[in-house]
Amino acid sequence: MFLVKCPRCGKNQKCQPKPGLVTTKSKRCVYCGRTFKIHSNLEKSRIVRKL
């Protein structure tokens, strides 16, 4: 499980992607509704920390 940060509103949310699909996973923000990708690339990553 990961803690991810929305690029629009900046709020943190929990996300649990299936194993091996982190690079293609998209997450919809529960606060503002924006859909964003969870990158495994650290420069583009939205992952705050691993839970």
C-alpha positions as CSV (number, residue, x, y, z in Angstrom):
1,M,0.0,0.0,0.0
2,F,1.3,3.5,-0.9
3,L,0.5,7.0,0.3
4,V,0.2,9.1,-2.9
5,K,-0.2,12.9,-3.3
6,C,-2.6,14.5,-5.7
7,P,-0.9,17.0,-8.0
8,R,-3.9,19.3,-8.1
9,C,-5.1,19.6,-4.5
10,G,-2.0,18.3,-2.7
11,K,-3.9,15.9,-0.4
12,N,-2.5,12.5,0.5
13,Q,-4.5,9.3,-0.2
14,K,-3.9,5.6,0.2
15,C,-3.6,3.4,-2.9
16,Q,-3.0,-0.3,-3.2
17,P,-2.1,-1.3,-6.8
18,K,-1.8,-4.9,-7.8
19,P,1.8,-6.2,-7.8
20,G,3.8,-5.3,-10.9
21,L,1.3,-2.7,-12.2
22,V,2.7,0.4,-10.4
23,T,3.9,2.0,-13.7
24,T,0.5,1.7,-15.4
25,K,-1.7,2.5,-12.5
26,S,-3.9,5.6,-12.4
27,K,-5.6,6.9,-9.4
28,R,-8.7,9.2,-9.1
29,C,-8.5,11.8,-6.3
30,V,-11.3,11.4,-3.8
31,Y,-11.2,15.1,-3.0
32,C,-11.0,16.9,-6.3
33,G,-11.8,14.2,-8.9
34,R,-8.6,14.5,-10.9
35,T,-7.1,11.3,-12.4
36,F,-3.3,11.0,-12.2
37,K,-0.7,8.4,-12.8
38,I,1.4,6.8,-10.1
39,H,4.9,6.7,-11.7
40,S,7.6,4.4,-10.5
41,N,10.1,7.0,-11.9
42,L,11.2,9.0,-8.8
43,E,11.3,12.3,-10.7
44,K,7.6,12.0,-11.8
45,S,6.5,9.9,-8.8
46,R,3.4,10.8,-6.8
47,I,4.3,8.3,-4.1
48,V,4.9,9.9,-0.7
49,R,5.8,6.8,1.2
50,K,5.1,3.1,1.4
51,L,2.8,1.9,4.1
